[in-house]
Amino acid sequence: AAGGQNDEWWDLRCGPAELRPENVLTPGQSFGWKRLSATDWLGTLAGGGVVLVRQADQTTLVRRIVGTVTETELRRYFGLEVPGADLAKLYETWSAGCPRLAEVAKCVAGLRGLQQDPVEIVFSFICSQNNNVARISLLLDRLRAELGPLLCLMPPGLVAID
């Protein structure tokens, strides 16, 4: 159940054609997610909830670490609640009109635009000027550490790898 005990995982019920965290959380669309392993990311949502996102073979799983987080909030954040956004069908339509996109689409299944907090977007944009993804992440991490509230300490056994 979404928002339940922090040791419970819940399923966003979307296959890899609809959402692949590796293609959404890693390439520089958002800078607040920390990759913990090949399949796990730790991040925060606008309301202060901290979640662990796991990319499984056939779905995406989420575990609340701290705060109040609902499945609806996560589905909205990942753009899964956008009407008419059956991503596999959209890829098919777009690919029919563009051979190059057809090739690229095969490599980035489940790539979605995140529905991020506008303040996060503004700060990310300001930090992005003449910087690379690693430096932008570093700058934003420092701003969060200096100016933001402490939401939680990294849970035991979890270490960011990038």
Disulfide bonds with the S-S distance in Angstrom:
none
